[in-house]
Each structure stands twice: as structure tokens, then as C-alpha cells.
Amino acid sequence: MYENKNLCHLAAVPPVTSAGAGHRASTSAAPSTVSTPAAHPTVSASPTHLSAPYAAPTTSVVPPPVSVPSASSVHPSSAHPPLPSYDQDVSRWNCSHQQRIWMKVEMETLGLWPGSQPVRHTMNMISLWRYPPQPELIDQASELPSPNYFHLHPFFIWKPEHTIMERVRSTYTLPCLSGCLNPHVVSSGVGRPRVIIGTSGQYYILASRLTCTVCKKYWFADKPQWVDMLPSRFQNILPAFLTYKKALCKTVLDELRRTGKSPNDMANQLNEALHLKYERAHLAYLSTVKNVLDGERGVYGQRTITGAVRGTTTPAPFGGYGDANGWCGVTVSAHYLVECLIQQYHRQEDTLNYLLQGTFGQALRADHTRKVARKVVLASGTMSSYAVMNENWMILSWVMLQSESDKSLEPMYEGLSHRYISAGIPKAMYQWVDRDCCASFNIPNPGPLEHLDWDSWKTTDAIAADATSGHLINTCASRSKFNNNISIKLDLFHCMRRFTRECVSEHHPLHSAFCKFLSAAFTVVDQTDLQRLKEAYVFCGIEPANPTKQHIRQHCRTRVPPPKELLERVEGVLHRFHLESDPDGVPLFKPSMLKMWRIQRVHILRGCLSDPVLAEGIHYRHGGTVQLNHVKGEGAAVPVWIPVRGTSQQEGFHYHQAKWVTGTVVSTELFQAQGMMGVARWNFQRLLDLKLPGVRLPAVFDPVLIMELNKLSEAVTGQAKYPFLRVSQADTGERFGLQYMEPGCRPVPLHWDKHRSQRGPAVGDEERHSSELSALSESHAVDPLEEMWEERPADPVDPSDVASLGVGIVDQPTKEKGPVKAGGLLFVLDHSRWTQPMRDAIDGLLAKYHGQKDLLAKVDFDYAALVQAASKDPNSLLHPTTKQHISRYVKHLAKLTNTSSSLNTSQEKLLETQQLWHHLTEGSETVSVPVVTLPPAPVNPPSSSKSQESPVTKSEIEQMRWAAEKGK
């Protein structure tokens, strides 16, 4: 494939100092080097030979004359303006000199270089990818191996206008960048290479230079505005994602989207892969040289004579990673990846919106969170994230709110209502929320010592009648804008969290026992399922057969009992624990627990927590059967029951959502891109987890790819490849994330064209400046943190003060919020490795703040101050630790203090505790839990509203009129 006469001179290529030197050398050497067109393959021996045939027309070397008919001898309808001249000087290419020579030789071999002989390829079986020759196999006779062969990188040929891509182009007319009505796009020169960074290394895209003979405009074939005008079959061939001045391989974006890594981690991974390839190439070069020298010394039993002919054993230096005349390596920055990721999302934004608009459900769960909202800070203050989930744990809508009022949610629920009406699907009848489940009410504050009297905790008939009388239904956004008949329930998880927050501390010895009893009071387990699970334990050889809480939750149907029974169960638990305290006399409950109980009692009496009961039972999803502990046999088969109630799954969604948005504080554009792509990927994974029978789903997530695949498959074969993932083009007008228009608030600014900001180029250099910028410029990119630091206004400094000191200006210490916890050290100690002074200091702080709110935070803050104060003493034994380790230490002390039991172990109290546990578990009034199995919610159904159909365009009307006239 590679002829020796074309590449043999790469080993002797001297460095190119400048483009001007190349021009001068080519002018003087042209008469002796170029005589016939056949000499083109040999002119790549040196920089003078390389640039001589393609110098400017003012030099002594000119291209062969081409006979062009005059305008008077050509018919006006077939004549085109003469092609504009272009300097084909490859010395302007942004790559190493040996890379230019090899790319030029490859283009000549394929017949793609201007002036080269045309080459016929049978059936046009040719690849646009060109890979360098294997450098270890090249035989240079008596010369030592040259490092130039090891410096070559692959390149991709991108010439849509050439006959090499005629099969792809077919009868399609390439468009003009300026939008000419009758464009005539032709080649205007060789073009230039553009470096691309991939997961396996760097390569180049050699894009041709194009011109329109009608409007006389010039551009390069890899200009993103022009590439977007091409059909998708052209864009699928192009291996890179192109932006205005940056380019990235599609494999990098796929990896970044799939793994969910932060741009910093991905940039480090890419830089490591690029340097790893460079070091391996250097190792291969040294191994090849050593192999030649070993053969000359007779290491393998026979000496070669090449050493005597050559006369030297010193190999050429390999060069550094960033050597412009060597490896010519590039470096990718995190800011560079962020821009590419944002631009990719901006192109996929409509498809992701359509996917979210095509998700429905029969039972909704809604919840607020600020975990992910803390990562985007606006001038209006901290935002909150609000998501609506269906019974399959798929997200129906996700918006960012600046106000957590019902008025802020009204446009979102209006969009949901319009979505259901357009698709002809019945609206959801049930919804679980984290607050605002019923009409508002007022609870007065109790007296100072009222919580010590149990009569203040009891529920009387008057209290129950007052809580259940009057107007009980609230006018929230989901009821007023989505469905007037929707039943709104309070999530059980948030209700129980309100109880646990009124405990003195989660490290209290009685806290875990209280949570255990409270959880058992709120739910009733189906005894038939529990007995089957115990039998499965016995079958698997697990003794004693006491099912774990996790197994009961997965394999047994549970139910939140009716209001009367639920009130009795919860009140019994509070009666058992309301006066309990630890051995030090610290009570379990705060005084505010009484008011909190009175508030939650109203929700219990109004039925906000009880499961909605249908004629057949409560809502559940059946997840099939599994083998307990992977034991084979019918006895180990247990069912999997998935409840519809609650928002517990949304807490897991909040955790993953905070992981999708990488970093602590990000820009609004990156937040929107990572958040929306994460939500779409979450929904796709939930579809895979459903494992619906007869539903075919792809193993990869790429919404744009799947949409195009379904569209072409339906056009070619008559049916979509993945019918379940057909995206409806009926836009309901809903917007998600930061694009949600909240009433009464300013819209969040999203500047998708930030990457276009640049300095104004000089006159005449606009095209070159805009198209020749590549990822190579990222090797000198400024760190974003340094940019932020430079933008801060510096304090004025008096030059006389600096001169009087006789030293340079030093950086002023920054003002830290709170003490520095590290104390100059880079490690922290667990409580098992604490020194005695550390233990004494923390014990004193625990005794100081005993019984106070935020105990751990105060102890952690004061101890960090002690560490900072003692950091100047090299003999100090106060080492850093964290709040987490202090929490473990408190639990360790609680276990040492209460070795037998956390509760009172007297005979009377023990019997009372056993009777309460039996009543909450096996002695409940509810023994059986009938359920109604919900079918999976539809995804992307066809639109039933005629108003959502796409209007007839003007061109379609003209075609119908033309067909009617032709029929007459």
C-alpha cells in the first residue's frame, strides 16, 4: 500500500522553521525538482520539495496550464464563474512536518490531491480512514529506524464534493453556506487538517476547502453550520462532534454521557490516554533501535553489516510530547469538554423534551429537594428541584423553582393536563406529596410542662370531630390545574421523618428502638405472605426463621391501616416512649414533640396517610418471583411486591440527580444539560427494569440515534425497529429544568452560544481565524479557577510601601469561613486511633453541649478551632477528625453505656414492650392485604388530538396542486 519512494525520505526530514522560509526555499528549488507531473510522489523528500509545486502563482513554479473556455464561447446557461485561486501551501497545516508529508502522499495515492493522476477503485471499495504504516516493519536498509514514522497519527478524509463520496451524495446537491437558491459547490483546494481527540488517541480530519461558484463564498467542509445543513447520512459518517472552534470525537461524548463522570475526571482520563500512547510509541521506537543494534553486535548469533555501512550508532532523539515537529501532542481541558457537552445537549434538546412529554402514569408522586439545587446559584437566591414520578418510578416532569408555592407549580400541572388530554389517556387519580395534602389548620403551642402529662397526648372524641369537620380538601396546583377529583396523600417517609426530628438526637440510646416500633405501627403486613416467607427461610436452611425488614418489604404486601386503627397504633408507641430517658437522664423526646404529634394526628384522622382503598384492594405492582438466596426449588420461590404509595423512590432519584450534576457550583447551561440527560437516562433505565414481555428495547441510550433509526426503519422496511420508543413530534409546550417559566419570576438566562465569543479578527483573516482553530489551542488553555481569580478586583497597593520593604508583592491571605480543619495535615483519625488528648478534648466538648440541638456540629466546630490553634506546635497530639468520626464515637459510647438493652428492663416494662410489639405485628386487626395490580403506564402513545397534527406546508400544497393538474 505504501511505496518506498513516497515515504523513504521521512527519516531525513529537517524541521520547518516558518512558512516564509518554506516559500523561499520552494522558489529557488523548483526548477530542479519539478519537471513532470510524475515527480509528485518524490517531492515530499524535504520542505523545499514539499511546497514547491504548490507555491503562489508569483513564483517560478506554476501549476500545469488548464484550458478554460472564455465566457463568449460558452452558452450562458452552462457557464460558471471561474474558480477562485487558493494557495495550496501545506506548510500552513497545523501538524508536524512528517504528518504533512504522509497525508499528502496518501492523498496522491488515492488520486485526491489536485493535479495527481486519477485512481480507479473497483466498486469504489475504499475507506476514508487512513492509518499510518506500522513503523516496526519499515526497512530503511543501512539507516537506523527514524522516529518520524512513530510520530504519525491517523486521519480521516472529509471531501463531500469529491467523486469518492459520490455514492453517498447520489443526486443530492450540496447546499451553499450562504443559502443560494441554485448552489454549485466545488472544491477550492486541498483544505486543512483539524486535530480530534478520541478515547484511544488523537487523529486528524482532513477537510477540503469549498466554494460556491454562484456567490463566490469560501468555507471549509468541517464548518459545523454547513455540516448541520447536510442530510443525516453525511453526519453519520463524520466521526467527530464539531462546534464553532472545537471538535471532539463522538466516542468521548458517548463515554462522558454513559459513565456520568465529571468533565475534570474525563479530561484527566483523556490526557492520561494520550500520554500513554505517546510513551508506548517511544518505547516501540527504542525497542526497534535496540533490535537493529543487537543484530549488528551479533546478539542473535549472526552479525549484520549495516553498522559498518552506516558508521554511527547514535539514534535520533524521539522528542517531547508537545514537540511541534515531532509527536505534536495536544492536551484537553475540562472547560473544553464542558463546551462540547453543552453543545451536544443543545442539539438534542427537542428530542429529550419529546421523550419526557411522552411519559404518563396512573399514580403520581411529587417531592421537593435542594440537594441538586444548591449546585446552581442565581441572583434571586437558592432554588429548589421539584419532580413528578409515576408508579413505574419514571419522571413525568422535572422543574426548578425559585419559589415553593402552589402558584409556581400551576404552569407545570397545566402542561401535564394538556399532555393527557392530547394523548387521550385518563388522568391520574392518586398522588403522594411531601406536604400540603389537605386543607390548612391551626394548632396552638402547648404549655411549658404540658408534654410531661400523658393526658395531653390522648385523642378524645372532640379532638377527632374537630379534625374531621369542615372543609378538608385543599386547593393545591395538582387539584386545581390537573384533576379536580385527584386523591392526594401524604408520604409516609416524610411523616415519619417529622417524628424522628423531634427526638433529642439520633445517637440517643432509645432512638433506634423508637424508630423500629414507629415503623411497625404505620404499616401492617399480610400474614399469608409473611408465613410463606418464613417457610422459604426454613426451606433454605435459615434458622431461626425471622425474616429481615428488607425481605418483608420486598416479598410481603403491606398496608397503611385506616385512620382509626392507625391512630391507635401510633398512640400506643408514643405512650410507651414519651417519658423514656437514657441512663444519664436525657429524655428521648423534645418538648416540641407534643405539638408535632397534634399536627400529624390531624393528618391521620383525615386519612391523609391511609392507603386509598378500592373495591378490590390497594394499588400494587407485581414484580414476578425470585429464588430466595438463589436456592433452587419451589419452596424458595417468593413473590416480589412493589408498592405504588409513597415517594421513597424519589429519594433515590434525588441522590442520583445530585451525582449527575458534577461539581459543587456549575453554570446554568451545564446544569440544564447534565440534569436533562440524566432524567432521560433514568427513565430509559426504568423501562429496562420493567422487563415488559414482548417489548424490544435497545441496550444503549442515545435518543437521537434511536429516533433516526426508527424513522429510517419505518421508511425502508415499513415498521419501526423499536416501536415502544417512538417519539411523538407533538410538542405540548412543556419546558423542564431551568427552562421552566415560573409565574412572577424572571426566566433563568441560558446562553448556548457562549463558545462563539472571541476577539474580532483582522480584515481578510475572518475565514482562516474561524475555521483553523482546533483543539490544539487547548494545550495553552487557562485554568477556569485562574480565570475566576483574575476577574476579582485586586486591592490597591502603595508602591512606596513595597519599595520600603525591599521585597515583591505577596499574596494576601484569603478570609476563610470558619477554622481550617486540616491543621496542616492531610489525614484524619477514626475514634479507635484517637490520642488521649484528642479523646479528652472531645469528651469535654460533648459534656459542654450535652442535650443541645446540633450537638455534633458544635463539637466539630469547636474541636476544629482547637486543632487550628495547636497546629503551630509540632508536638501537639490534637490531630484532625471529622463530624462523621465524632458521630461514630458517640454511638460507641452509647453501646458501652447500655450493654444489655436500651429500654427499661424491669418486669412490668418488659411485658408491656412485648405486648406492644405483638400488637403491632401479629395481633393487628388487619390480617390480609388485598391488592390491585396496576399495568405499566404507556410511553409515547400516538396523539389523538387533531389540533396536534403538523400543519400542511406550502410545498406540500404546491405538490398536491401539481398532481391535480397533471391528473386533469
N, C-alpha and C positions, 0 to 999 in steps of 0.2 A: 504493500500500500504506500509506503514511504520510500522514495527513491533516494539513493545515497547522494546524488548530485544536488538534491534540493536541500538536504539537512546537514551535509558533512561540514559545512562551514560554521555551524552554530558554536562549535567549540572555540573558534578563533574570533568571536565577535567582540570587538572593543567597545567600551562604554560610550554612550552618546552624551555629549556634554550639553548640547542645546539644539533646538530645532534650527536655529540660524546656521550653526556650524554644519548641520546636515545639508542644508540648502547650498552652502558654498562648496562643500565637497562634491555634491552631486553635479554641480555646474561644471566643475573642472574635470571630473572623471567621466562624464557622459560620453564623449566621442569614442573613448577606448573601450567602453564596456557594453554599450548597446548598439548593436548593428542590425540585428534581425529580431523579429518577434519571438523566435525560438530561444532567444537568450534570456527570456524572462525567468525561467526556473533557476538560473545561475546568478542572477543579480542580487540574490539575498546573502552574498558572502560577507558583506560588510555594510556599514551605514551608508557609504558612498554609493554602493551598488543598489542599496535598498531604495533610496529616494531619488535616484537619477531618472528612471523612466517616468516618474510622476511629479516632476518639478513643475513650477509655474510656467505659463506659456512664454514668459520673458526670457527664459534660459535658452541655451543652445540645443536642448533636447526637447522635442515636441512629440506628441502622440502621432501615430500614422494618420495621414490626411483622410478625412471621410467626406465623400462627395454628397453634399446636401443639395437637393434641387432648390432653385430660387422660388420665391413666392409667386413670381409671374408665370412660372411653368407648371404650377400645381393648382389643381382645382380648389377654390376657396373652401368647399365643404370638407375636403380631406386634408387640408394643410393644417399643421400645428405650429405654434411658435417654436423657434429654435431652443434646444435645451440649454439651460444656464450652465456656464462653466463652473467647475468645482476643483479645488486643489486636493489632489489625492495623496497628499504627503502623509504617510503613515507615521511619521515621527511625532505627530501630534497625538497619537493614541496614548491613552493613559494606562500604559502597561510597560513591562520590561522589554528591552530590545529583542531578546531572543523569542519572546512571546509574539512580537510583531512579525518577525521573520517566519515563524512556523505558521501563524494564522494566514499570512499572505500566501505561503506555499500551498497550504490546504485549499484556499480559495482558487488558486491557479489550477491545482489538480482536479478540482471539481468543475472547472470552467466557469466560475462565478466572478473571477477578477476581470475588471474592464480591460479589454484588449487580449485576453487569453483565448486559446483555442477552445471551441465548444466541445463538450464531452457528452457522449450519449450513454445513458444509463438504461439498461434493459428494464422495461416495465416501471421505470423511474424508482427502482428499489434502492433508495438512498436514505441515509439518516442525517438529520440536521445537527445531530450531536457529533462533535469531532473530539476525539481523545488523543492525547499525545502518545508517541511511541514509548514502549517500555524501555526506559533508559538502560537497564541492566543488560539488554540484549544487543545494544548497538556496538558494533565492532569498528573501532577507529584505527585499526592497523597498529602502527607503532606508537601512537599517542596514548597518553593516559586518559581515562574517562573524563569528560568535561562536565562540570556542574550545570552547564546551561541546559542540558537535556533533563535534569532533575528539577529545574525551575519552571517547567511548562505546566499550564493549567488547561483543563478542557474548556471548550467554548461552544456556544450554540449559535447557529446561523439563522438569522431572522430577516428574510427577504420576501415579504408577501407579494411583491410586484414581479418577482422573477418567475421564469418558467419552471423552476424547480418546485414551486408550490402551485403549479397550475391545476393539479388535481383538487386541491383544497379550494382554490379560488373559483374553478369552474367558469361559469359565465357571469359571475358576480363582478361588478365594477367597484374598484376600490374608491372609497369616499375621499373627498378633499377636506383637509383640516379646516378650511375657511367656509365650507358648506356650499361649494359651487353646484349649480344645477346639473351641468354636464361635465363632470370632472374627468380629467385624463391624467392619472397619476403614473409617473415613470420614475426610474432610478436616476439619481443625480450624482452618483459617485459610490465609493466603497462604503462610506459610513464610518462608524467608530465603535469600539468595544465598550461595554459597560460592565463593571465588576458586580457580581452577585454573590451573596453569602448564603451557603446552604448548610445543612446539618452535617454533611460529610466533607466540607471544604469549600473553597471559593472557585468560581468559574466565571466566564465572560459571556455576554450576549453581544454578538457582532451584528448590529442593526444597520441596515442600509439607509442612505440619505435619499429622501424622496422629494419630488417637486410636482406641482400641478402646472401643466403647460398652459392652462387657461388663465389662472390668476397669478402665476409666477411666484407662488409661496413655497418655502422650503421648510422641511421638518425631518426629524429622524423617525424611523419606523417604530421605535420603542417609546415614543411620546405617549403618556397614559391617556391624554384626551383623544388621540387618534385611535389607540388600541380599543378604547371603550366604544368607538363607533363601528368596530368590526363585528361580524357575527360571532356567536359563541364558539364555533368550530375553530376559529383562529385563536381565540383566547385560551382554549383548552390546550393547544399545542405549546403556547408560551409557558415556560417553566417557572417564571418569576412573577411576583406581585410588584407592579410598578406604581410609583407615585410621582409627584412633580419633580423631585430631585433625589429620590431614594428608590432603592429596589431591594427586594428580599425574595429569596427562594420560597416557593409555596410550601415546601416541606418544613421550613422553620415556623411558619404561621400555623400549620397543622399541628406541629409539636407543641407550640405555645398554647394553642386552644385546647388540645387534648389533655395535657398534663396540668394545666392551670397554674403553671409556675409564674412567678413574678418576672417582670422584664429584667430586673437585675440578675436573678438566678439564670435566666435564659441567656443573657449576654455573657455571663461568666462561662456557661456551658459551651457556647459557640466559640468564644475566644480560646478556651482550652482545646476544643476540637481542631481549630485552625492551627494553633501552635503545635498540637500533637502531630498533625500531618506534616508540618514543616520539619519537626525533629525526626520523623521517620524517613522523610526524603533525605535529610542529611546523613542519617545512619546508612541508608541504602547507597548513597554516594561513597561514603568512606568504605563500606564493605566491598563495593565494586573496585575501588582503587586498590585496596588491600589484596583482593583476589588477583589482580594483574601483577602486583609486585611479588606476591608469593609464587606465582608461576615463573617469574623471571629469576627468582632465587632458587628454584628447584625444590620447593617445599612438597610438591606433588610427585616427585620422582624424576621429572624431566624439565630442564630449563628452556625457557623461550629466549629468542634473540631480539625481542622487541626493545629490551632495555638498552642493548648496545647500539641499536639504530637511533633510539631517542636521545640518549645521553643525559637525561635528568630523571630524578625520582621524586621531585617535589610536585605534589598535586596543586591545582589551582584552588584558592580559597572558596569555600561554599557561599560565604556572605551571610549577613544577618537576615532576620525575619522581614524587616521593613526596607531592605535594600531595593531601591527603585530599579537597579539594573540586575537584580538577582531574583529572589523569591517574590518580591513585591507584594508582601502580605498586607492585609487590612485588619482593622480592629473594629468590632461592633460595640456600640454603646447601648445602654438601657433606654436612653431617650430616643434613639433611632428605632428600636423595636416598638416603643410606645406609639410613635407616629404611624408606623406601618399597621399596627394592630387597630388603631383608631380608624384609619382609612379603610381597612378591610371591613370593619363593622359598619361604617357609613354606607358601603356598597351593599351590605346585606341587611340593612335596617328594615326595609319594607318587607322582606321575607320573614324576618323574625317577628315583626308585628303581626303579619298574617297568621303565623303559627300560633301566637298567643291568642289572637282573636278567634281562632278555630277550636278553642278548648272550652268544654262545657262540664257541668256537674249537676247532680241532684241534691247534694248536701254540701253546704259551703262552710268553710272555717276561715275566720278573719282574725288578724292579730297585728299589733304594733311591735316595733323593735327599734332600738337605737344602736345596736351593735355595729351594723354596717353604715348607719347614717353618720356616725362620728368620723368617718373617713373622708367625708366631703363637707367642707366648711364654707358657708356663704356669708355675705354681709348681713343677711337677715337673721342669722343665728343658726343654731343646730336644727337639723331636720330629723324626721322620723320616717321609717320604712313601714309601709302597710301592704300586706299581701293577702290575697283571697285564694284559698285552696279548695279543691273538690275532694270527694270521698276516695279517689284514687291517688291522692297526695300530689296531684298536678296543679300547677299555679294557673289560675284563670286571669288574674290581674295583679300587677305589682306597680305601686306608685310611691313617689317620695313626696312627703307632706312637710310644709313649713308650719302648719297648724293642725292640731289633732282634734278638731271639732267636726261635728256631723256635716256642717256646711262644706268643709273641704272635701268630703267624700261623695257629695251629691253628683258631680260630673262623672265620677268613676262608675257609680251604680246606674246612672242613666245610660252609659255606654254598655254595661252588661245587659241591661234590659233590651236595648236596641239589638244587641248581638243575638239574644234568644229569640226575639220576635223575627228577625231577618232569617234565621235558620229554621224557624217553625218548630222549636223544641220547647216543651213545657218548662217553666221556670222552676228553680229550686224552691222547696217548701220548708227547708230547715237550715239554720245557720247557728254556728257556735262562735261566740265572740269572747274577747278578754275583758270586756266591760260594757256598760250601757246596754244591759239585756232587758231591762224593764223600766217602768216609769220611775221618776226620781222620788225620793222620800227623805225625811229628815230624822236623824237620831240624835237626841241630846247627849251631852257629855255626862258620864256618871260622876258620882261624888268621889272624894279623895280615897276613902277606905271602903267604898261600896263593893269593890271586886273581891273582898275577903268574905263576904256573905253569900252563901250559895243561893239564897232566895232571889238574889238579883240576877242570877243566871237562868232561872227556871222560865219556862214558857207557859203562860196562862192562856185561858180561852180568850180573854180580852185582847191580849197581845196578838194572838193568831187572827182574830176577827179584824183587828185594825190593820194588820199587814196585808190581808187578802181582800179588803174592801176598797171601793173607789176605782179610779181609772188605773189599771195595771199595765197597759201596753204603752210603750214609749213611741215617739215619732222619730226614729233614727233614719239614717240615709237609706239603708237597705230596705226598710219597710215603706218609706215614702216615695222612693225613686225606682225601686226594683220590683218588689212584690208586696202588695198590701196584706196578703194572707200568710206571709212567711212567719214561721215559728222560730224565735230567737232564744237560744240557750246560753247559759254562762259556762265557760270551760271549767272543767273540774280541776285541772292543773293550776290555773290561776287562783281559784278559790282556796285550794289547799296551801298555796304559797302565802296567801294572806294570813292564814293561821300560823304557819311556821315563822313568819316575820315578826310576830308578836311574842315569840319566845325570847328569853334574855340573850341566849347565844346558841348557835348550832353546836357549840362544844360543850354544852351543858350535859351532864351525865344522863339526864332523863329525855333529852331531845330525840334520840333515835327511837326510844320506846314509844314516845308520844306520836311520832310520825307513823310508826308501824300500826298503832291502834287507829289512828285517824284515817289511814288509807283503807283499812279493813272496814271502817264504819261507812265510808262513802260508796263502796261497791259491794255487790252481792254476787257470789259465784254460783254457777249452775252446778248442783251437786252430782248430776249424772256425768257431766264432763270431768268433774274432779275425781269421781270414783274410777272412771275409765283411765285417767292419767295415773292414778295410784296403781292400778292393775298393770299398766305399762311399765311402771317403775319396778314392780315385782318381777315382771317378765324379763326385764333387762338385768336383774340381779342387783338392784339398788335397794339396800336396806339401811335404815327403815324407810318406808315409802312416804316420805314427806316432800311433796313437790315444792320446788323453789318458786319464788314470786314471779320470776321471768317465765317459767314454764306455765304457770297458771294463767298469766296474761296472754300467752300465745295460744294455748290449746284448750282454754276453757272460756265459755261465754260468760260475760259479766254484765251487770246491770246496776245503774244508779236507781235505788228504790224510789217509790212515790214519796211525796213531801212528808206525810205523817210518819211513816216508818223511818225515813232518813233523819228527820228531826230527833226522833227518839234515840237513834244510834249515835249521832254526833253528840247529843247532850249527855249521853252516858259516858262517853270518853272524856268530855270536859269535866264532868263531875268527879271522875277518877283522878284527874291530874291538876285541878285548879288550885290546890293548896300544897302540891308536892314541891320539895326543895332538895338540894343536894346536901351532902354531909356538912358543908360549911354554912348552911342556912340560906343559900341563894335560891329564891323561888324560880320555878320554871317559866311562869307566865309574867309578862309585864302587866302593869295596871291597865294599859290600853287594850289588853286582850278582851276585856268585857265589852267595850264599845264595838270592837271588831266583830265579836260574836253576835251582837244585836243586829249589825248590818247584814251579816251573812245569813242570819236566821230569817230575815225578810225574804232573801232570795230563795231560801229553802222552802218557805211556806208558799211562795208564789209559783213554785215548780220550775224555777229557772235552771236548776241543776238536774232534776229528774229526767230520765230518758223519755223522749216522745214515744208514746205507746200507740201503735196501730192496731188494727183488728187482729192481725196475725202475730205481732210481736214488735220488737225494736229492730232498727236497721243494723245490719252487719254485712260484711263481705267474707265469703268463704274462700280461703286460700289453698284448698286441697288438703292433702295428708302428707305427713313426713314420718320417717322412721326415727323413733327416739334413740338418741345416742348412736345412730347409724347401725342399730341392731336389726338384722333381718328377721322377718316373721310377722304374722298377722297381729300378734299380741303387742308388738312395739309400734304399730301404726296409730298415730294420734292426729286428729284434725287440727287445722290452723284456722283460727278465727281472727278476723281483723275488724275492730270496731269502727264505726263511722263517726261516733261522737268525738268531741274534743279537738284541741289544737296542739296536741303533744307533738305531732309530726312536724308542725311548723317550727317548733323549737330546734329540731334538727335542720330544717331548712335555713333558719337564721344562722346557725353555726356554719353551714356550708357557704352561705351567702357572704359571710364575713371573710371566708377564705378565698372566694373568687376575686374580690376586690383586694388586690395585693397592696401592701404598704400601709402606712398609718394615715397619711393625708395625700390624696390624689386629686388630680384635676377633674373637673366636671365631665369632660369628654371621655377620659379613661374610665371613670366611674360608670358612666352610662354604657360604654362598650362592654366592659367586663361583667357588669350586672345583667344586662340583657342576654348576652351569650351564655352566662351561667344559668339563667332561668330557662332558656330554651333547651339547654343540655340537660337540666334537671327533669324537665317534662319528658324528654326523649328517653331518659333512663327509667322513668316510672312506667312508660309504655313497655319497655323491655322486661321490667319486673313483673308486669301483669301476666305475661306468657299466655296471651289470648289464643285459643285454638283457631286455626285457620287463618291467622293474621301473619303476614310476612313482613318482617322489618329488617332493615339493613343493620349490619354490625358496626357501622361508622356513623358519626354525626356530622353532617355537612348540609345544612338546609338548602343552600343554593344549588349544590350539586344534585341532591335528591329531587329538587323541583325541576331542574333542567332534564334530569334523567326520566322522570315521569312524563314530562311534556313531549320529549322526543320519542319515547317508547310508545306513547299513545298515538303519535303522528305516524310512526313507522309500522308498528305491529297492531295498532287498534286498541290496545289496553295499556294502562299504566303498570309499571313494574312493581311499585309499592302503592296500591290503591288506598291503603289506610293513611298514607302520609300525603295525600293530595292537598295542596294548599289552595284555598279559595281566594280568588282575586277581589272579592267583595270587601272593600275596606269599610269597617264600621265607624271609623273616625276616632277610635280609642287610641290614646297615647300612654306610654308606660315609662316608669322610671322618672328621670329628671325632666322628661318632655311632657309630663302631665301638667295640664293647665289648672292650677288651683285657684278658685274664685277669691278675689280680694288680695291676691299676692302677685308679685311680679314674676314673669317666667324666668326660669334659670337660663342664663346665656350659655349656648353651646356653639363654639367656634370650630367647625370642622375643617376650615381652611387655614388653620394656624401654620401648617407646614409651607404655605405659599409665601409667607413673609420673608423678604430678602431685600438686600440692598439693590438699589437701582443700577442696572448695568450701563456701561458706556454705549454710546450710539454706535450701532453696527455690530455690537457683540451680544445682542439680546438672545439670539438663537443659540449661539455657542455656549453662553453662560447658563441658559436654562436647561439645555439638553445634555451637556457634558458633565454636569455634577453627578456624582455617583457615591456609592457607599465608601469609596476610598477616602473621601473627605472626613469620614467619621473617625479616622485614626488620629485626627487632631481635634476632635470634638471636646468642648469644655464640659466639665462635670456639672450636672444640674445644681448640686449643692454649692459649687463655687459661683455659679451664676446668681443664685439667690443671695449669697454673701456679698457679691459685688454690687447688687442693687440696693443694699442698705446704705443710707447716708452716713458717712463717716463723721465722727466728732472733730471739730476744728482743733488743730494743734498749733501752738505758738512756735514758730521756728526758732526763736531765741531761747526758749526753754530747752529745746532739743540740742541746740548748739552748746548750751551751757553744760549739759550732761556729758557731752562728748561721745554719745552712743546713738545708734539708729533708733527709729521709732519702733516700739514693741507693741504687740497686740494687747489690748486691754482685756482683762478677764471678763468673761460673759457672766451675766446675772442669772444664776440658776434658781429655779423654783424648788425650794427645799434643799436639804443637805445632800451631798454626794454620798450615795450609799456604798460605793465600792471601796472608799477609803484608800484608793491607790492600789488595791488588789484586784485580781482578775478571777477570783473564785469565791464561792460561798460554802458554808459548812452546814451540814444537817445536824439536828439536835443530838444525834448519837456521837458526833465528833466535836461538840462544843467544849471549850475550855471552861474551867471552873469560874474564872472572872466573867465569861460570857453568860454562864448559867445564872450566876448571882445577879448580874445586871438585869437580865430578862425576868427573873423571878421578882425582883424589886419593882419593875415596871408593871408586871401582871398584878401584883398586890396593890399598886397605886391606882390602877384603873379598874379594879375588880368590880363587876356588876354594871359598868357603864356601857353605853352604846358605842359601837365601833371600837371595841376593846383592842382588836388586833391592829387596826390602822394606827391607833395612838401609840401602842407599844412599838410598832415597827418604825414610826416616825421618830420617837424619842431615842430609840436604840441606834438608828442611823445617824442621829446627831452626835451620840457618844462615839460612834466609830469614826466619824469625821474629825472630832476633836482629838481623838487619840491616834490619828493616822500619822502625826508628826513624830510620835515616839516609836523608834524602831523596835523597842522591846515590849510594845503593847500586845496583850493577849486578847484584845477585843477585835475579833475578826468579823467580816460582813456575813449577814444571813438575810433571808427574805421573809416576807409575810407568810408564805406557804410553809416554810420550815417552822416558824413560830406556831402556826396552827397545828402542825403535827405534834409539836412539843406539848401543847395544851391538851390534845387528845391523849397523849402518852401519860400525862399527869392524871387525867381523869380515869384512865384504866388502872393506874397504880392505887388511886384512892378508893375506887369501887371495884374490888376484885371479884366479889360474888355476884352482885346484882345492882342495877341502877335504881330499882324500885324498893320500897319498903318491904322487907321480907317477913314481917310479922304474920302470924297465922290468919288473922282477920283480913289483912290487906292482900295476902297471897290468895286466899279463897275468893275474895272479891275480884281480883285481877283475872283469875282463871274463869270465873263465871262470865265476866265481861267479854273475854276473848272467845269463849264458846258461843256466846250470844251473837257476836259479830260474824262468826264463821259458819258453824254448823247449825246453830239454833236460830237462824234467821227465819222471818216469816216467808220470804221469797225463796223457794227451793228450785224452781225451774225457770229458765230464761228463754222463752220462745223468741225467735228472731225471724226477720225477713231479709232474704239475701238480695242485695242490690246488684243489678247488672252493670258492667263497665259503662262509663259515660262516653258519649260519642265524641269523636275528634274530627274536626274539619268536615262537617256534613255539608252537602250541597245546599246552596241558598234557595229558599222557597219564595222570597220576595221578588216580585218583578222589578221593583224600583232599584234593586241592587245590580241588575244586569248592566253590562257595559254598553254604552250608547253606540249607535252606528256612526262610524266615522265618515268623513266626506269622501274619502277614496272608495269606501265600500258602496256608497250611494252612486258614485260615478260608474263603478263596475256593474252594478245592477242595472243602471240605465243603459249602459253599453250592451249588456246581454239582452235586454228587452228590445232594443233597436235591431240587434243582429237577428233575433228571432223573427221580427217582422219581415 
